[in-house]
Amino acid sequence: MSNAAPLFQPFALKSLKLPNRIVMAPMTRSFSPGGVPTDAVGEYYRKRAAAAVGLIVSEGTVVERPAASNDPNVPRFWGDDALAGWQNVVNTVHSAGGLMAPQLWHVGAVRNRRSEWVPPQPWDSPSGYSTPGKQFCEPMTDEVVADTIAAFARAAGAAKRLGFDAIELHGAHGYLIDQFFWEGTNLRSDRYGGSDLAARGRFAADILKAVRAEVGPDYPVIIRLSQWKQQDYAVQMAKTPDEMAAWLQPLADAGADIFHCSQRRFWEPEFEGSDLNFAGWAKKLTGRPTITVGSVGLSGEFIASFGGESSKPASLDELLRRFNRGDFDLVAVGRALISDPDWAVKVRDGRTAELSDFSPAALAALV
């Protein structure tokens, strides 16, 4: 394996001063009963912070809307009880010298495939579709849209008050913000709909503007995006660099500081004629820093893990080649950190023979 030292150089943006380029990717764990993160959640993140992860991004934590969550054990980012739990989590991470951002989330019209539980009605969806052609609920009214935007802003303000070092908006994987981006689920004819990505991106842009007004100019705001959807892995909303620029630049202008570019496999090129991945193109087109993610450090990709597939440690040579070329600024690591809290420090110190396999069984407990 190539020398991983470049991944352990500092990174600075606005008030965020990271000791290295390793980010813990947000991964839903569902260990917060009633939506309240426990001491065990804080200890789970603390272990990674203490073992050389530069930035912890929390599991998705939902904003204050009745159907923002589809799992009662997913944490909330509203209510005195949940916010007190998050205060304990961030204090615990800081006690280990770590830095942390909550990922603010609204699932939209997406059921939990592993649970029969459903949230209080109504569901929120731009046009009432969970997948193209599949009516799921009523479209969001103007009042609901405005309330949802305000809910994201309130959560961002709470994160700053609690002492989090940045925030991330979940705009990927077919959840609510992404349902507005996707032409298959956004059929609106008002200002939040339209025939192109720039028009359908106004909902996300308005959230970013509201968040920026709440947290001020120097507080880092990350947005996670994907082309693929859990409803359809093959979706490519932006089919050309020009379409991607028309999608991303308004989000940068609205207040996004960093683009977290989710792929199932980070090494796959985004467009023909170039080996740049999603994060590489996002950085080239907007000039903003980017985070790459997708099967980093493991032989298999995460969708397959839901079907029971295990993965073994994999070479970081291709990742380092692209990083050293300047394609992206930060690297998010997911499943490898679930199985092995010490993954980053082992990579840093060249102890790759000690890296752990990933088994879906690891999802059954916080380690």
C-alpha positions, 0 to 999 in steps of 0.5 A, spaced: 500 500 500 502 507 498 504 511 503 498 514 507 501 520 510 498 525 505 491 523 508 494 526 515 495 533 513 491 538 516 485 541 513 482 548 514 476 551 512 473 557 515 472 556 523 473 548 521 481 546 523 481 539 522 488 535 524 487 530 517 483 528 511 479 522 514 472 523 515 467 518 519 461 517 514 454 518 517 451 511 518 444 510 521 445 505 527 438 506 530 441 506 537 437 512 540 431 509 543 425 514 542 430 519 538 434 520 544 442 519 543 445 515 549 451 515 553 453 509 548 452 513 542 457 518 545 462 513 547 461 510 540 463 516 536 469 518 542 472 512 540 473 514 533 475 521 535 480 518 539 483 514 534 485 519 529 479 520 525 479 528 523 472 529 523 466 525 525 459 526 521 454 523 525 448 518 523 442 522 520 439 526 525 432 528 524 429 535 523 422 537 527 417 535 522 412 529 524 414 525 519 422 526 518 423 520 521 421 513 519 425 509 525 423 511 532 430 509 534 433 514 529 436 520 533 432 527 533 435 533 533 430 537 536 426 537 543 430 538 550 431 531 551 434 529 544 438 536 544 441 534 551 443 527 549 447 531 543 450 535 548 453 529 551 455 526 545 459 532 542 462 534 549 464 526 549 467 527 542 471 534 544 474 530 550 477 526 546 480 531 541 475 530 536 471 534 531 464 533 530 458 535 525 451 532 526 448 530 519 441 533 519 436 529 515 428 528 513 427 522 510 421 524 506 417 519 502 421 513 504 419 507 508 423 503 513 424 497 509 426 493 516 421 495 520 413 496 520 413 502 524 410 508 520 411 515 523 405 520 524 402 522 518 402 526 513 408 524 510 412 529 506 414 529 499 415 534 493 409 531 489 407 525 493 411 520 490 416 515 493 418 512 486 417 515 479 410 513 478 408 510 485 403 515 489 405 515 496 402 521 499 399 528 498 404 533 495 407 538 500 403 545 501 407 551 501 406 552 508 409 545 509 415 547 505 416 553 509 416 549 515 420 544 513 426 549 511 425 553 517 426 546 521 433 545 518 435 552 520 433 551 527 436 544 527 443 548 524 442 553 529 441 548 535 448 545 533 452 551 533 449 553 540 451 546 542 458 546 540 458 542 534 464 544 529 460 544 523 453 541 520 451 537 514 445 537 510 443 530 507 441 531 500 442 524 497 440 517 497 432 519 495 430 522 501 426 528 502 431 534 499 434 529 494 426 527 492 426 535 490 432 534 485 429 528 482 425 529 476 422 522 477 419 524 484 418 532 483 413 534 478 411 540 482 409 546 477 411 552 482 418 555 484 420 548 487 419 544 481 421 545 473 424 541 468 432 542 470 436 541 476 437 548 477 430 549 478 428 543 482 434 545 486 431 551 489 428 547 495 435 545 497 438 552 496 433 555 500 434 551 506 442 552 505 440 560 505 436 559 511 441 555 515 446 560 513 442 566 515 442 562 522 449 560 523 453 566 520 458 566 515 464 563 518 460 556 520 462 550 515 456 547 512 456 541 508 451 538 503 451 530 502 449 529 495 448 523 490 446 521 483 444 514 485 437 513 489 436 507 494 429 507 489 434 506 483 441 505 483 442 507 476 439 514 476 444 519 473 440 526 474 446 530 471 448 527 465 454 532 463 459 536 466 454 542 464 448 539 467 452 538 474 455 545 474 447 548 473 446 543 479 451 545 484 453 552 483 447 555 485 448 550 492 455 553 492 452 560 491 446 559 497 451 557 502 454 550 501 462 550 503 463 543 502 460 537 497 460 530 500 459 526 494 456 519 495 458 514 490 457 506 491 464 505 489 469 512 489 473 509 483 468 509 478 468 515 473 462 520 473 462 521 465 465 518 459 472 521 457 475 522 464 476 518 470 474 524 475 469 521 480 463 525 482 467 529 488 473 530 482 467 533 478 464 537 483 471 540 485 473 542 478 466 545 477 465 549 483 472 550 486 469 548 493 472 543 497 469 536 496 469 529 500 469 523 496 466 516 499 464 509 497 467 503 499 473 506 501 478 501 504 474 495 503 473 490 497 465 490 497 460 496 497 455 497 502 449 496 498 451 488 498 452 488 505 445 489 506 444 482 503 449 479 508 455 480 504 462 481 508 468 485 506 475 485 507 480 490 507 482 493 500 488 497 498 488 505 498 493 506 492 487 508 487 484 513 493 491 516 494 493 516 487 486 521 486 487 524 492 495 526 491 492 529 484 488 534 487 481 530 485 478 531 492 480 534 499 477 529 504 475 522 504 469 519 508 470 512 511 464 508 513 463 500 514 471 500 515 470 504 521 464 500 524 468 494 525 474 497 527 474 504 531 482 504 530 482 504 522 484 511 521 490 510 526 492 503 523 492 506 516 496 512 519 501 508 522 502 503 516 499 497 520 494 495 515 495 487 516 491 489 523 485 492 519 479 488 520 474 485 515 467 488 515 461 483 517 454 485 517 453 482 524 457 488 526 451 492 525 447 489 531 451 493 536 455 499 537 462 497 538 
